[in-house]
Amino acid sequence: MTAADRLTDALYGLGWSTVKKLPEPVAVRLGTSIADLAWKQRGKGVQRLESNYARVLPDASPERLRELSRAGMRSYLRYWMESFRLPSWSEERIRTGFDVKDLHHLTDGLASGRGVILALPHLANWDLAGAWVTTELRTPFTTVAERLKPETLYDRFVAYREGLGMEVLPHSGGTAFGTLARRLRDGGLVCLVADRDLSASGVEVGFFGGTARMPAGPALLAQQTGAQLLPVTLWYDDTPVMKGRVHAPIEVPETGDKAARTSVMTQALADAFATGIADHPEDWHMLQRLWLADLDPAKGPS
């Protein structure tokens, strides 16, 4: 492990061990202070966040984008402060920390026994939404996690999410899809963050006037297992309670081959994500390149 890896692991460990012990108002102020400091330094992540917001709001002035990126960093640090503290939250705090609209799409899908796939973008706090599902609905679910470096950091994230009641599978290794399919055929719940896929298997979608790639997995799982595919969007407001919406099911097209059906379904997911992001852009924590035009090495850094 390199010195940088050891430092990264130590900082995350400090967050989970120390921030969770802070009174909530202190943690909120700390998150805001860190966010504002990072925003003022104008690092690559902040610049990329602002560039991505410019895609979402193409008519926004530079001043508006600066305001939005500051709000975005505060939202991002709220996510981290909440995540560091979630293991110490009581069941009551988790239950009252999330308010979701149109929940019937999820509960009806689970009651049908078909299995349900929830697909989310990087909006607000998806870990809190997951903890709410396992706590309020008493429904376990399976998800996947990208292997992080160092390995000890990946292990921390797995332990953290398993502590919230999730079954976590590694994204790499080739076995995740089969396990997810088995869980769905058994009538279970699968939750996947699905707004960014830079692999060759990613599906090209139209997204805020450009082309991006999103994972094929949610659509393929729905086709292979008969499970219901439901987009979910999340957002913060000026209260301590995160908000969310379960969108209407995305149906499997009746015509076309597997690739065509997957393309149509993934575009429908992207469209649902776009509605939530457009309504609450500051809660979209996309600090990386996403659109293919931004990934073109011939264009250089941007």
C-alpha positions in Angstrom: 0.0 0.0 0.0 1.4 3.4 -1.0 1.6 6.3 1.4 -1.2 8.0 -0.4 -3.4 4.9 0.0 -2.6 4.7 3.7 -3.6 8.4 4.1 -6.8 7.9 2.2 -7.8 4.9 4.3 -6.9 6.7 7.5 -9.0 9.7 6.7 -12.1 7.6 5.9 -11.5 5.7 9.1 -11.2 8.9 11.0 -14.5 10.0 9.5 -16.4 6.9 10.5 -14.9 6.8 14.0 -15.0 10.5 14.9 -17.8 12.3 12.9 -20.4 9.8 14.0 -19.7 10.9 17.6 -20.4 14.6 17.0 -23.7 16.2 17.8 -25.7 16.5 14.6 -25.6 20.4 14.5 -21.8 20.3 14.9 -21.5 17.7 12.1 -23.7 19.8 9.8 -21.5 22.9 10.4 -18.4 20.9 9.9 -19.7 19.6 6.6 -20.6 23.1 5.4 -17.2 24.5 6.4 -15.3 21.7 4.5 -17.6 22.2 1.5 -17.0 25.9 1.3 -13.3 25.5 1.7 -13.1 22.9 -1.1 -15.3 25.2 -3.3 -13.1 28.2 -2.8 -10.0 26.2 -3.8 -11.5 25.4 -7.2 -10.0 22.0 -7.5 -10.6 19.6 -10.4 -13.6 18.0 -8.7 -15.3 21.4 -8.2 -14.5 22.5 -11.8 -15.9 19.2 -13.2 -19.0 19.6 -11.0 -19.6 23.1 -12.4 -19.0 21.9 -16.0 -21.5 19.1 -15.5 -24.0 21.6 -14.2 -23.5 23.7 -17.3 -24.8 20.7 -19.3 -27.9 20.5 -17.1 -28.5 24.2 -17.2 -27.0 25.4 -20.6 -28.5 28.9 -20.2 -27.1 29.5 -16.7 -24.7 32.4 -16.3 -21.2 31.9 -14.9 -22.4 33.5 -11.6 -25.3 31.0 -11.4 -23.0 28.1 -12.1 -20.7 29.2 -9.3 -23.6 29.5 -6.9 -24.8 26.1 -8.0 -21.4 24.4 -7.6 -21.2 25.9 -4.0 -24.6 24.4 -3.2 -23.5 21.2 -4.9 -20.4 20.9 -2.7 -22.5 21.5 0.4 -24.9 18.8 -0.7 -22.0 16.4 -1.3 -20.5 17.0 2.1 -24.0 16.6 3.7 -24.0 13.2 2.0 -20.6 12.4 3.6 -21.5 13.7 7.1 -24.7 11.7 7.0 -22.9 8.6 5.8 -20.3 8.8 8.5 -23.0 9.1 11.1 -25.5 6.6 9.7 -24.1 3.6 11.7 -24.8 5.4 14.9 -28.4 6.6 14.0 -31.3 5.0 15.8 -34.0 3.1 13.8 -36.3 6.0 14.6 -33.8 8.6 13.2 -33.5 6.5 10.0 -37.2 6.2 9.6 -37.9 9.9 10.1 -34.8 10.9 7.9 -36.4 10.1 4.6 -39.8 10.9 3.0 -40.6 9.2 -0.3 -43.4 9.8 -2.8 -45.1 7.1 -4.8 -43.8 4.3 -2.6 -46.6 2.1 -3.9 -44.6 1.4 -7.0 -42.1 -0.4 -4.8 -44.4 -2.1 -2.3 -46.7 -3.3 -5.1 -43.7 -4.7 -7.0 -42.4 -6.5 -4.0 -45.9 -7.9 -3.2 -46.2 -9.3 -6.7 -43.3 -11.6 -6.0 -41.6 -10.7 -9.3 -38.6 -9.1 -7.8 -37.8 -5.4 -8.0 -34.8 -3.5 -9.4 -34.3 0.1 -8.0 -32.0 2.2 -10.2 -30.7 5.5 -8.9 -28.4 8.3 -10.0 -25.8 9.9 -7.7 -28.4 12.1 -6.2 -28.4 13.1 -2.5 -27.8 10.1 -0.2 -28.5 6.7 -1.7 -27.1 5.0 1.4 -29.7 6.7 3.6 -32.4 5.6 1.2 -31.1 2.0 1.4 -31.0 2.1 5.2 -34.6 3.4 5.2 -35.7 0.4 3.1 -34.1 -2.1 5.4 -35.3 -0.3 8.5 -38.8 1.0 7.7 -39.8 -1.6 5.1 -37.9 -4.4 6.8 -36.8 -5.5 3.3 -33.2 -6.6 2.7 -31.6 -6.0 -0.7 -28.6 -6.7 -2.7 -26.3 -4.1 -4.3 -22.8 -3.9 -5.9 -19.8 -1.8 -5.0 -16.9 -0.8 -7.2 -13.6 -2.1 -5.9 -11.7 0.8 -4.5 -8.1 1.3 -3.8 -6.7 0.6 -1.3 -8.4 -2.7 -0.7 -8.8 -1.7 3.0 -11.0 1.2 1.9 -13.2 -1.1 -0.1 -13.5 -3.3 2.9 -14.6 -0.3 5.0 -17.3 0.5 2.5 -18.5 -3.0 2.4 -18.6 -3.3 6.2 -20.4 0.0 6.4 -23.1 -0.9 3.9 -23.5 -4.5 5.3 -24.0 -2.8 8.7 -26.9 -1.0 7.3 -28.5 -4.2 6.2 -27.4 -4.5 2.6 -25.8 -7.5 0.8 -22.9 -6.1 -1.1 -21.3 -7.8 -4.1 -18.0 -6.7 -5.7 -18.6 -5.1 -9.1 -15.7 -6.9 -10.6 -15.2 -10.7 -10.8 -18.0 -11.6 -13.2 -20.3 -13.3 -10.6 -22.4 -10.3 -9.5 -24.9 -10.4 -12.4 -25.7 -14.1 -11.7 -26.2 -13.5 -8.0 -28.4 -10.5 -8.6 -30.5 -12.5 -11.1 -31.0 -15.3 -8.5 -32.1 -12.8 -5.8 -34.6 -11.3 -8.2 -36.0 -14.7 -9.3 -36.6 -15.3 -5.6 -38.7 -12.2 -5.4 -36.0 -10.1 -3.8 -34.9 -6.5 -4.1 -31.8 -5.2 -6.0 -30.6 -1.6 -5.8 -28.1 -0.2 -8.3 -26.6 3.3 -8.8 -26.8 3.5 -12.6 -26.0 6.9 -14.0 -22.4 6.4 -15.1 -20.7 3.5 -17.0 -17.4 4.1 -18.8 -16.9 0.5 -19.8 -17.3 -0.9 -23.3 -20.5 -2.5 -22.2 -22.2 0.8 -21.3 -25.3 1.8 -23.2 -25.2 5.1 -25.1 -28.0 7.4 -24.1 -29.1 11.0 -24.8 -28.7 13.0 -21.7 -29.1 16.8 -21.4 -28.4 17.3 -25.1 -25.3 15.1 -25.2 -24.4 11.4 -25.3 -23.4 9.5 -22.2 -23.0 5.9 -21.3 -25.1 4.2 -18.6 -25.0 0.6 -17.3 -26.9 -2.1 -19.2 -27.3 -4.1 -16.0 -30.7 -2.9 -14.8 -32.4 -3.4 -18.2 -30.7 -6.8 -18.7 -31.7 -8.0 -15.3 -35.3 -6.9 -15.9 -35.4 -8.8 -19.2 -33.8 -11.9 -17.9 -35.7 -12.3 -14.7 -39.0 -10.6 -15.2 -38.4 -8.2 -12.3 -39.9 -4.8 -12.3 -37.5 -1.9 -13.0 -38.1 1.3 -11.1 -36.1 4.5 -11.3 -35.7 6.4 -8.1 -34.6 10.1 -7.6 -33.6 11.8 -4.4 -33.1 15.3 -3.2 -32.5 17.5 -0.2 -34.4 20.6 0.9 -33.8 23.0 3.8 -35.0 20.4 6.3 -33.0 17.4 7.9 -35.3 15.1 6.0 -34.2 13.8 2.6 -36.9 13.5 0.0 -37.4 11.0 -2.8 -39.7 9.6 -5.5 -40.2 6.1 -6.9 -41.0 6.6 -10.6 -43.4 4.4 -12.6 -42.1 1.0 -13.8 -40.0 0.9 -17.0 -41.5 -1.9 -19.1 -39.7 -4.3 -21.4 -40.5 -3.4 -25.0 -42.5 -6.0 -26.8 -40.4 -5.8 -30.0 -36.7 -5.7 -30.9 -33.8 -7.9 -30.0 -32.1 -7.8 -26.6 -29.7 -5.0 -27.6 -32.6 -2.8 -28.9 -34.7 -3.5 -25.8 -31.8 -2.7 -23.5 -31.2 0.6 -25.4 -34.8 1.7 -25.1 -35.0 0.8 -21.4 -31.7 2.4 -20.5 -32.8 5.6 -22.3 -36.0 5.6 -20.3 -33.9 5.3 -17.1 -31.8 8.2 -18.2 -34.9 10.3 -18.9 -36.2 9.6 -15.4 -32.9 10.5 -13.9 -32.8 13.7 -15.9 -36.1 14.8 -14.5 -34.8 14.5 -10.9 -31.5 16.1 -11.7 -33.1 19.0 -13.5 -35.3 19.7 -10.5 -32.5 19.4 -8.0 -29.1 19.8 -9.9 -27.2 20.8 -6.7 -27.9 17.4 -5.3 -26.3 15.5 -8.2 -22.9 14.6 -7.0 -21.2 14.0 -10.3 -17.6 15.2 -9.8 -16.3 13.1 -12.7 -16.5 13.3 -16.5 -19.7 11.7 -17.9 -20.5 12.8 -21.4 -18.6 11.2 -24.2 -17.5 14.6 -25.6 -15.8 15.3 -22.3 -14.1 11.9 -22.3 -12.5 12.4 -25.8 -8.8 12.6 -25.2 -8.3 14.6 -28.3 -10.1 17.5 -26.6 -7.7 17.5 -23.7 -8.6 18.4 -20.1 -11.7 20.5 -19.6 
